Amino acid sequence: MNTSTATTTTNTANQPVARVQIGRIEAAIWENQSDDGSFFSVTVKRRYRDKDRNWQTTSGFGRDDLLTMRKVADLAHSRILEIQSDRWAAESDDE
């Protein structure tokens, strides 16, 4: 199992604000707007190769994926808290 992790952050419309990945399991962090302000949601996918050796993605996970998926979810949660903390700090600096 590949245990390296990757985190990226973007601010492009219709793109996740951040991604967290361990091996072939990746969480995309999305920022959404509502009347009450912004909130975050997360989608998780697993990459695999099909019978023709082409990369595909799925939202289904096997038994052996579950602990890694849990770790990716934990990292996504931590990344959301970082984003919120950075924004709150920037807002308080503006005051």
C-alpha positions in Angstrom: 0.0 0.0 0.0 1.3 3.4 -0.9 1.2 5.5 2.3 2.3 8.8 0.8 -0.2 11.6 1.2 -0.9 14.6 -1.0 -2.8 17.8 -0.3 -3.6 20.4 -2.9 -5.6 23.6 -2.6 -7.4 25.5 -5.5 -9.8 28.4 -5.7 -11.2 27.8 -9.2 -14.9 27.8 -9.7 -16.5 24.4 -10.1 -13.3 22.8 -8.7 -12.7 21.5 -5.2 -11.0 24.0 -2.9 -8.6 21.2 -1.7 -7.9 17.5 -2.3 -6.4 15.0 0.1 -5.0 11.6 -1.2 -3.4 8.5 0.2 -2.5 6.0 -2.4 -5.5 5.5 -4.8 -8.1 7.0 -2.4 -8.8 10.7 -2.7 -11.1 13.1 -1.0 -12.2 16.3 -2.8 -13.3 19.2 -0.5 -15.9 21.4 -2.0 -17.0 24.8 -0.8 -20.7 25.6 -1.2 -22.6 28.8 -0.6 -26.0 29.2 1.1 -28.0 32.0 2.5 -26.4 31.3 5.9 -22.8 31.5 4.4 -20.4 29.0 3.1 -20.1 25.3 4.1 -17.9 22.4 3.0 -18.7 19.0 1.7 -16.5 16.1 0.7 -16.6 13.5 -2.0 -14.4 10.4 -1.8 -13.3 8.2 -4.7 -11.0 5.3 -5.4 -8.9 4.9 -8.5 -8.3 1.5 -10.1 -7.3 0.0 -13.4 -9.8 -1.8 -15.6 -9.2 -5.0 -17.6 -7.7 -2.8 -20.4 -5.3 -1.2 -17.9 -7.2 2.2 -18.2 -7.6 4.3 -15.0 -11.2 4.5 -13.7 -12.8 5.9 -10.6 -15.4 4.5 -8.3 -17.2 5.6 -5.1 -17.3 1.9 -4.0 -14.8 0.6 -1.5 -13.7 -2.8 -0.5 -12.9 -4.1 3.0 -9.2 -3.4 2.5 -9.9 0.2 1.5 -11.9 1.2 4.6 -9.1 2.1 7.0 -7.4 4.2 4.3 -10.7 5.8 3.5 -11.1 6.7 7.1 -7.7 8.2 7.3 -8.4 10.3 4.1 -11.7 11.4 5.7 -9.8 12.5 8.8 -7.2 14.4 6.7 -10.1 16.1 4.8 -11.7 17.1 8.1 -8.4 18.6 9.3 -7.9 20.4 6.0 -11.4 22.0 6.3 -10.6 23.2 9.8 -7.3 24.7 8.5 -9.1 26.5 5.7 -11.7 27.9 8.1 -9.0 28.9 10.7 -7.0 30.7 8.0 -10.1 32.6 6.9 -11.1 33.5 10.5 -7.5 34.7 11.1 -7.5 36.8 7.9 -10.9 38.3 8.9 -9.7 39.3 12.4 -6.5 40.9 10.9 -8.8 43.0 8.7 -10.6 44.5 11.7 
